[in-house]
Amino acid sequence: MTAAADIQIAASGLSKVFSARKRGKFRAVDKVSFEARTGEIFGLLGVNGAGKTTTLRMLATMLKPTSGDATVAGHSITKAAKLVRKHIGFMSTATSLYGRLTAREMVTYFGRLNNLSDQNIKTKINELFELLDMHEFADRRCDKLSSGMKQKVSIVRTVLHDPQVMIFDEPTTALDVLTSRTIVDFVKDCRKRNKCVVLSTHIMEEVEKLCDWVGVIHNGKMLSCESIADLKARTDSGRVEDAFVKLVEQAK
């Protein structure tokens, strides 16, 4: 059993209600609770619209919960949002880049926003660009980059300040096989460096490759929160996809 001191994220009853003109009020996230720890990858698994992105945006203090709370790196997302932001790296699917800046300039800019020295930024850029195979396009403008290249820039921008907690919202969606593999390897490296990683995905193979713990979310509710081994054990096939489908069908 992991020590309580290793818990980096503890979500308790997180809920988010939105209001829309045609739909009226609807509950996008409904009393979601889970824990994520140092040196582990926690996967939030669900179909599109399940509530994954809303949950991660609340953890990153981009959205305020309607009810419930969470501590991230020991700080409450509702009472100490600024302190939470100092300890996290958050990459959203909606993240955009400044087209006129090169990849290197883009990352340097955000490094300075995080109060890193120019020398530290240079060292980190060399390390991360090597890890993600980015040197070839380091000095190319962002508006000239492919989707995969842009995703890599977004990741470096997210982790340059070396946060203890890293939150990735569907980091490999719509990417080619080689780029996806590079990003998967990078996430694995984060675990080796004893980071706490939380990622959302609807890709079953990605869960198999990466996750130590998995939370299955559907219609805003957490259907299951368990180790990858326990999730696989729910079916005779031992496949994540089969376990996921079984959980969703049982929730109907």
N, C-alpha and C positions, 0 to 999 in steps of 0.2 A: 504494500500500500504506500503510495507516495505521500510524503510529509506535507502537512498543511502549508508549510512555508513555501513549497514549490508551486502552489496554486497561483497562477498569474491572472486568470480570468474566472470570476465566480458570478454568473448571472442568476438572478432570483426573481422569478415571476415577471419577466420582461413582457410588456404588452404595448402595442401601438395601434391606435385607432385613427383612421383618416376619414376626412369628409370629402365627398365628390358630388358635383351638381346632379348628375344623373343617377349615380349609385347610392347616394346618401352616405351615412356613416358605415364604415366597414372595418373589421378588426384584421389587420394585416399580420400581426404577431400576437399570439394569445398565451400568456403566462409561460414563457419559455425559460427554462432553468438548465444550466449545465456548468461544468468546470473544465478548464484547460490548464495544463501544467507545463512547467519548465522542461525542455528537452523532448517535447511531444508535439505531434501534429494532430489537431482536432479538426475533423471534417464535418461540415454542415451539409448534409446531402438532401436534395429535394428537387422536384421538377421546377420549371420556370413559374414564378408567381407563388411559390410555396411560403415565402417569408424570409428567405436566406439573406438577401441584400438588406432588407429593413433591419433585421437583427444585427448584422455587422455594422450598419451605419449608426445604430444606437450605441453599440460598444465603442465605436470610434468617436462618439459625441457629436456626430453630424446631425442626428435626430434625437430629440428628447423623448424618453418613454412616456406613454400615457399613464402607465403604472409600472411598479416594479423597479428594480435597480440592479446594478452590477458593479463589482469592483474590478478594476483593471490595473495591474501592477500595484495593487494595494490602495487604489484611489477610487472613490465613487464617481460614476459617470454623471450623476445628477447633482452632486455637491462639490466636485473638484474636477470639472471638465478640463481645465487648463493643465492640471498636473497629469491627467490621463494622457493628453496629447503629447506631452514631453517623452512619454515612455512607449509610444506605439509608432508603428509604421502602417499606414492604411492605403491599400491600392484598390480603387473602385473600378468597376467596369465602365463607369462614366468619366473616368479621368481623361482630361485632354492635355495636349502639349502645346507650347507656344511655337507655331510653325516657323517663325523667322530665326529661332535659335537653333544651333546645332545640338546634337545629343550631348556633347561635352558641356556646352554652355548652359543647357537646360539643367543638367545635374548640378553643375557648379552653383547656379543661381539658388537652387533649393538647399544646397549645402550651406550657403551663406545665411539663408533664412533660418537655418537650424544652428547658427552661431558657430559653425566649424571654421577653423583656420584654413587659409588657402593651401597650405602645405598638407594639412590633414585631408582636405578635399581631393587634392591631387593624388595622394597615396591611395585613398579609398576608390577613386575612379579607376586607377590602374588595376587595382585588385579585382573590383567588381566587373569591369569591362572584360578582363581576361576570363573571369569565371563564366560570364554569359556570352563570350565570343562576340564582343562589340567593337573591337578596335578598328575593324574595317570600315565602319560607318560612324565612328566617333565624331568626325568633323563634318558630317553631312547634316543639312537642315532637316528639322523634324517633319516639315511638310513634304519632304521628299522620301521619307522612310516608309517601308512596308508595315503592315499591321503587326507582324511579329517583332520587327525592329522597335516600333513604338512601344510595344508591350514591355520589351526589355528595358527601354529608357524609363518607363513608368516604375518598373520594379526597382531599379537603381535609385531613382529619386525617392522611393518609399523607404529604402533601408540604409541609405547613405549615412545617416546619423547613428547607426548601430543600435536600434531600439531592442528592448528585451522582448516585446510582444509585437508580432507581425501578423497583420490581418489582410488576407488576399481574397478578393471577391471574384470568383471564377477566373483564375489567372491564365488558363489555357484555352478558353472558349474561342472557337473560330480560327485557331492557329494551325499552321502546318505541323506535320509529324516531328520534324527535326527541331523546330522552335519549341514545341510542346515538351519534347524530351529534355531540352536544355533547361527549361523553367522547372520541370519536375525535379531534375537533378539539383537545381539551385535550392528548391524548397527542402530537399533532403539534407543539403549542406547546412541549412539553417538549424535543423534539428541536431546535427552533429556539433554545432557551435552552441548548443544548449539554449536555443531560443524557444519561446512558446509561439507556436504557429497555429492560427485558425484560418481555415479556408472554406469557401463555399464552392460547391460543384454539383452538377447533375450527371457527371461522367463517372460511371461505375468503375471503370478500369483505373481511373485516377485515384479513387478511394482505395482500391486494392493495393496500388503501388505506394501510396503515401501515408495513409492515416493509421494512427495508433488507436484513436477513439473516434467514434462516429455518432453524430446526432442526426436522426432522420426527422425531417420537418415536412409537414404537409398541411395545407390550408391554415398556416400560421401556428399549428400545434406541434410540439415535440412528441413524436410517437415513440421514440426509442433513443436512449443515450447509453452507449455501452462500448466495450472494446471491439476492435475489428474481428477478433476471434469469436467473441460471443455473438456478434451480428451474423457471421457466416454460419455459426452453429444452429441458427434458427431453421435452416433447411437442410435436407439430405444432400443437396448438391454442393453445399458449402460455398455458394456464389453470392456475392453482395447483391447483384441484381435481383436474384430470386428472393432474397430476404427483404429487400426494399419493396418489391411488388406485394409480397405477403403482408407486410405491415400496413401498406396503403389500403389494400383490399379489406383488411380487418377493421380499418378505421371508418369504412363506408357505412 
